[in-house]
Amino acid sequence: MGFKTDIEIARAAKKRPIQEIGAKLGIPTEHLLPFGHDKAKISQEFVAQARARQRGKLILVTAINPTPAGEGKTTTTVGLGDGLNAIGKRAAICIREASLGPNFGMKGGAAGGGYAQVVPMEDMNLHFTGDFHAITSAHNLLSAMIDNHIYWGNELEIDDRRITWRRVMDMNDRALRDMVISLGGVSNGFARQTGFDITVASEVMAILCLAADLEDLQRRLGDIVIAYRRDKTPIYCRDIKAEGAMTVLLKDAMQPNLVQTLENNPAFVHGGPFANIAHGCNSVVATQTALGLADYVVTEAGFGADLGAEKFFNIKCRKAGLSPSVAVIVATVRAMKMNGGIAKADLGAENVSAVQKGCPNLGRHIENVKSFGVPVVVAINHFHSDTEAEIQAVKDYVAGLGAEAILCRHWAEGGQGITELAQRVADLAEGESAQFAPLYPDEMPLFEKMETIARRIYRADAVLADAKIRKQLKEWEAAGYGHLPICMAKTQYSFSTDPNLRGAPVNHSVPVREVRLSAGAGFIVAICGEIMTMPGLPRKPAAESIRFNDAGVIEGLF
């Protein structure tokens, strides 16, 4: 018997009207703003009420460093939410929205997999409710107003060599990374060098995901530093008078989106910063709304725990006053073998020694997450090729670190395949054993914060940064930004900045080639190694396979 594909399973789903999903959490129909029959936004008024009574337990799902073998972090997030509901708990999940960049680039889209998915899958992977378009438009409105201000006399005395605000689009396009605009003569403005980032790297995206409400959103947008004068004094978005119009564009985008899992359980899908170039978490508003409505809220942070979980703890939880009760680290036997040096083509054959050799990557993540004072449990996301001996090898290794690894079959069996993990998570959450604390204090100098992350999370020997970068950090500290946390932009594939260095490397260094101030979002971005804030498409982009088939349905979108 062959397996059904993710999209075949999603299309066969028996979705319930979104009003019924809202009713499970006590959301009245009048506070749901429907987009069709199966998705809706939640009104700002109801969001404020829910956020005022947060009571749920927050569960973070994170993972080992991603490999081509597959880990299934979102699949496990969705499955765990279904599993908690299956054992009688009132649970909701909170995940991010999909970017068109990876959907048409490497991934082809995803919202979980197998029988642990969020639907409507095709809508979520395409335009969904238009949030990303609103963020793109708000960001580029500010870009246009900056150049327009310069064109009409530059009253603010912007130094066009020191404009830090770039443009964005929600697509991978390496040709736009570095460019010259306003060519063609006087009527087109003053030529200058600039470039594009992908929308998920926009500070507007980060601000939307960290803002408490529309008032806070507008204040944060106004705080964006867009450029400097020749005397290096900063110029803010509010000086350009763009924050009001930007907030208007983002009015609907600030409202969390409600959809459902295949098992008709509530799912909040809102915001979408990448974890390798941004802070990698869904919106604070969605998370806090869910915490006011459900007893358990399962959320994920992007990529491996060295990126997503570290930023979830040090940025999102710090800024929003959140305190997670449990962290689940997702791993697969296949990924352990790949970390142990086995090629992807050979992963189907049993190889216990390779599993054991690859486990230190998982071990490093367990130690790191525990260092935040949060109880850890490992979810072994089951593949049909896994053998009992290989699974036991992972369980034994994890037990040796004082944690527990539980085999999960949610991909094939849905919520019923992950009830053991769900019960363990509930027991840990109710045990009140978490003593969460961020990795570093606000008052630590900025460069020391980078060093703390590099040494304690990446196990690096040093952070390499030239005098210009260190001077810039000192200037930001003098300007009152020294209390901000650090958002490391780094490859997701390794603890190091070398994407090919798997396992648990030590004795490496972390080169920082650029730092960016996100004053509105409230963090400093450190761009490490060769990471790009505007990705490129691969040699064979997923877009080549996405089309309508003869039956008039989309194929190739995962």
N, C-alpha and C positions, 0 to 999 in steps of 0.2 A: 504494500500500500504506500503510495507516494505522499509526501507532505504537501499540504496546501501552502501557497506563498502567502506572505504577509498581506498583500493587497487583496488576494482572493478571500482571506479570512475577514478582512475589514469590510469588504463589499457585502459579505453574507451576514454582517452584524444586524441584530434586531435592536435598532436604536429606539429609545423612548423619547417622546417629546421633551424638549429641554425644560419645560415647566415642571415635569415630574422629577427631573434630576434636581432642580432647585428646591423642590418641596422636601427632598430627603434631608436637606440642610436647613430647612425652615426659611427659605428665601421666597417671599410672596411674589406672585406672578407680576404684580405691578412694578416690582423692582428688577425685573428681568427685561432687558432690551434685546429682543430676539433678532438674530441674523439667520433667517430661514427657520427650520423646525428643530435643528439639532445643535445650535450654538447660540450663545447670548452673552451680552455684557451685563454686568451688575451695576446698578445705579450708585452714584457717589454717595447719596444719602444712606443707603443700606450698608455700603462699605464702611462708612464712618461708624455706624451703629455696631457692626460686627467687630471692628478693630478695637472698640472700647471695652469689649468683654472677652479678650483673648484668654482661653483656658486650656486649649489642646496641648498635647505633647508633640514636640517637633522632632521628626526623624529624618536624618540626612542619609541619602544614598550617594556613595562615592565609589571609586574604583581604583584598580591598579592602572599603570600607564597603558594607554590603548595600544593594541597591536593589530595587524591584519587578521589575526585569528578570531577577533571579536570578543567582546566582554559582555555587552548587553546591559548597560547601566540604566538606560531609560526603560527597557523591558522589565528589569527588576523593580524599578520604582513603581511602574504601573502594576506589576504583579503583586507587590507587597501591599499596595493600597487595596487591591481586590482581596488579597489574603486576609488582611485585617477585617474587612467587611465580612468575609466568609466565616470568621470565628466570632462574629457577633459584635464587632467594634464599629463605632461610627467614625469612619475614616475618609479622608479626601487626599488627593495628590496635587502637587504643585510643580509644574515643569515649565520649561521655556518654549517660546515659539520658534519655529524653524526659519532659518535664513535661506533665501533663494540662492545665495552663493554656493554653499556645499550641496544643496539639492540638485543644482545643475552642474556641479563640479565633480566632487569625489563620491558623495554618498547616494544621491538620487532620492533623498528624503527619508524620514523615519519619524514615528511617534510611538516607539515601542516595537514589539514584534511578536509573531505567533499569536497565541491566545492571551497575550498581555499587551494590549494596544489601547491607544486613545483614538476615538473617532469623532468627527469625520476625517479620516486620514488624508485624503486628497486635498480637502480645503485647508487643513492645517499646514500642509507642505507647500501650498501656493500662496494665495493672497490673504487667506484666513479672514480676519475682520479689519484688515487695513492698517494695523498698528505700525508696521515697519514703514509703510508708505508715509504715514503721518510723521514719523520720526525723521525720515529722509527729507521730507518737505520742510519741516521746522529747522533742521540743521542747515539746509541749503538756502533757506530764507535769510538766515543770519549771514551766510557767506555772501549772498548777493547784496545785502545791505552794507556790508563792510566795503566792498568794492565801489558801491554806489556813493558812499560817504566820501571816499577818496576822490572819486570823479568830480563831485560837486564842491571841491575846494578843500577837503580834508581839515575841517575845523578842529578836530581832535588831535591833529598833528601825528597821525599814525605813521610810523616808520614802516614802509612797505617791505623792508628787508626783515622785519620782525613780526610779521603777521603769523600767528600760530594756528589760526583756525583754517582748516582745510575743507574740502567738500567731501560728500559721501554718496555712495549708491549701494544698493543691496544686491551686489553681483561681484563675482570674482573677475577682475580685469587688470592684469599687471601693467597694461599700457598706460594706465592712469595714475600710477604710483608717483611719478615725478614729471611735471609738465610746466609749460609756460602758457599763461592765459592773457587775454586782452590784446592779442596781436591784431594787426589790420588797420591801425591808424588811430587818430585822436578820438574819434567818436566811439571807439570801443573801450576807452579807458587807458590805464597805465599798465603796460606789460610787466608781469612779475612771475616768479617761479612759485609753484604750489603743487598740489596733487590731491588725489582722492584716497580716502580710506573706505573700507566696507562699513555699511550702516551699523552693524553690530559692534564696531569699535568706536562709534560716535559717543562723545560725552553726553549728548542728548539721550541716547539709549541708557547710559549708566544713570543719568539723573532721573529719568522716568522710572527706572527700577529701584531707586533708593528714596524717591520722594514720598512723603506721607499723604499729600493731598494737592489740589491745584494751587493753593496759596504757597505751599512749600516748593512745588514745582517751579512756579514763576520766580520765587526768590533765588532758587538754585540756578535757573537759567540766567538770571541777571548777574550772578556771581562768576559766570564763565569769563576767563581771561582770554581775549581774542587777539591781542596784539600788544606791542610796547612802543613807546615814543623813543626818540633818539637818546633821551636821558635815561631810558630803560624803566620809566614809570609805566605801570600796567594800564591797559584800557579794557574795560569790561563790556559785556553784552549790554548791560543797562545803559552804558554811555551811548551806544548805537541806537537805543530805544527799540530793541527788537524783542525783548522778553515777553511783552504782552501779546503780540501777534503769534509768537511761537507757542505760547500757552494755549491760545485759542485753537491753533492747529492740533494740539495734543489733547484737547478736552476729552474726546471719546477714547483715545488711546490710553488714557490714565485709568479707564475702567477695566477691571479684570474680566477675562473671558472664561465662561463656564462651558465645558463640554462633558463627555462621558467616556468611561472605559467600555470595553466590549461587554462587561458584566453590569453595565448601567450604573456604575458608581461615579460620583462627582469628581471632575478633574478641572483644576484651574490652570489655564495655559496663558501666561502673560509675561512679556518681556523676553529678550533673547541675546544678552551679551555673551560672546564667546569667552571661554575661560583661558585660552592661550594668549589673547590680546586684550581682554577686558576682564571684568570681575566674575563672569560665568554663572550668575544665579538669576532665577526668576525674580519678579518684582516683590519688594517688601509689602506693597499693598495687597497683592494676592495672597502671600503667605500669612499675613496678619489677619486678613479676612477669613481665610480657612481656619486659622487657630481660634477664631471667635465662633465658628460654626460646627467644627468637628472635634472629637476627642483625640484623634490622632491625625497628624498632617505629615505626609511623606513627600519630601522634596529632594531634588538632586542638584548637584553642582557639576559643572562641565569637566570633561576629561578626567585625568587621574587625581588622586587626593593631593598630590604635590601642587596642583594648580587650583582646581575647583574648590576642594574642601578647605585648603589654606585660605583662599579668598572669602569663602563662605563664613569661616570663623573670624578672620581678622578684619574683614570689611563689612559684610552684610550684617552679621550678628552684632558687631561692635556699634555700627551706625543705627541699627534698628532696636537694640536692646533685646535681641532674641537669645534664648538659651536652649540649645538642642539637648534632647534627652538621650539619644542613641545615634550612633553612626553605623551604617551598613557598608562594608567594603565588598564590591562585586569583583569576582575573579572567575576564570574558567580554567579547566585543565589544559585546554588547547593553548591558552595564552601563557601558562606556566611553562609548557614545553617550548614555546617559541622563545621565551626569555631564557630557557635553558639551552638555546642554540639550534633548535630543530627548524628546518625550513617549512614553510607553509604547506608545501605539497606532501610533506611526510608526517603531518600531524595526526593522520588517521590511525597510525600504528601505535600500539602500546609502548610506552617508554617511561617507566617509573623514575629512572635515574634522571632523565631530562626534566621531569616535573619537579623533582627535588632540587635540581640545580637552578631551576627558574623561580623557585619559591621566595628567595630573598627579596625580590621586587615587592611581592605581597607583604613580606615581613616588615620592610621599611615603611610601607604605608600604614600598617597596623601600629607600629611604634609612634609614627608621626601623629596620627589621629588621637591615640591615647594621650599624647603629650598635652592636648588641649583639655584634658579632664573629662572626656566623653567616653562612655562605654562603647566597645566595638564588638560587632559580630560579623563574620564573613559569610557572604552568600556565594556558594558555588553554582553558577548558572550552568545547568546541565546541557551537554550536547550528547547526541545519541552515540557518538564514537567513544565517549569516556568509558574507561574500565573501572571495575571496583577497586583494583589495586592503585590506580592513579588517583581516584577520588580519596581513598584512604590516606595516600601520601600527603595530600593537601590538608586533610583533617588533622593528621598527626603533626605536621609542621605548625599549623595554627595553634593547636593545643599546647605545643612547646613554648609558645609565646604568651600563654595565659588567656587565650581567647577561644572561641568556638567557631567552627566552619560547618555550615548546614547546606546540604544538597537541595537545590530548588528546581522544580520542574514546571515552572509557570509558563514557559514558552509553549510547551505542549499541552499543559493541563489547566492553564489559567489560575485563578485564585486558589483552587483546591490543591494545586501542586506546590504551594508555597506556605501552607498553613503552619508548618513547623517553625519556619523562620518568623512568621507573623506572631505566633505565640511567644517566641523567645524575645522578640522586640518589645512586645507589650509588657512582658514580665520585667525586662530591664528598665523600660520607661517608667513603670509604676514603682520600681524599686527605689527611685529617687537617689540613685548613686552618682549621677552626673555632677561634676564640679567644674563646669565650663569656665575657662579663662582664655583670652586671646594670647598670642605668642609673645607680644611685646607691648609695653605701655605707650600711651599717646606721647608722653614727653621724651621718649628716646629720639635722638637725632636721626634724620632721614637716612643717612648712609648707614648708620648702625642698624636700622630696621632692615635694610637690604641685606646686610651681612648676617643678621639673625636668621632671616628666611633662608639664605643660601647655606648657612652652616647647619642649622637645625632641621630644615626640611629637605634640602638637596644633598646634604653632607659634603658640601664644597669646602675647599680650603680657604678660598678668598673670592671677593668680588673685585673685578678689574674695571676701573673707571678712570678716565683721564682727568687732568686738573680742571678742564672746562666744565665737566659734569659735576665734579665735587664743588666747584665754585657756584654753579647754578643752584645746587641743593642748599648751600649756605645762604644764598640770596633769598630763596623761598622761605627758609627758616626765619630770616630777619624780617621778611614781609608778613609773618604771622601764620605760615603754612606748615610749620614744623611738627604740628600735632597730627597731621594727616597720616593715614596708613599707606602702605605701598601696594601697588598692583603690578606684579611681575608679568611682563609679556615674554613668554618663553615657549620653546617647543613642548608639545604635549607628550612626545614619544619617549622622553627620557628624563631622569632626575637631573641630568646635565643639560647643557645647551647644544649637545651633539645628538641629533635625532636618531642616530644609528647605535648609540651606546645604551644597550638594554641592561636589564638586571638592576643591581643596586650599586652603582659606581661610587667610588670614593676618590680622594686626591685629585679632584678636578677643580676648575675655577669657573666663575660666572662672569663673562664680559658684558658690561652694560654700555651700549653704544649711544643711547639717547635717553633723556628723561623728559616727560611731558607733565605739565601741571593741569589736573582736572579739578579746578577750584570749586566748580558748581557741584560736581559729583562728590567731591571730598576725598580725593586720593591722588597720589603721585604715581604715574605710570613709568616703569623702568623697562625699556626695550632691550632685551638680551639676545646675544648671538645674532643669528640670521633671521629671526622671526619678522614677518611682514604684517603690517596692519591693513594691507590690501592684498589678499591672496590672489594667486593666478589659477587659471584652469589647468587640469592635467592634460596629458597628451591626448587621451580619449575621454572627454568630459561626459558625465552622465546625460547631459542634454542631448547627445547624439541618439540616445535610446528612448527618449520620452516623446510620445506621440499619441494621437487617437488611433485606435485600431478599427477594423472593419465594423465592429459592433458599436462604435461610437463611444467607447470608454477609454480612459487614459491608461496607457501601459508604460512601463519603464520607470515609473515614479516609485521606486523601491519594490 
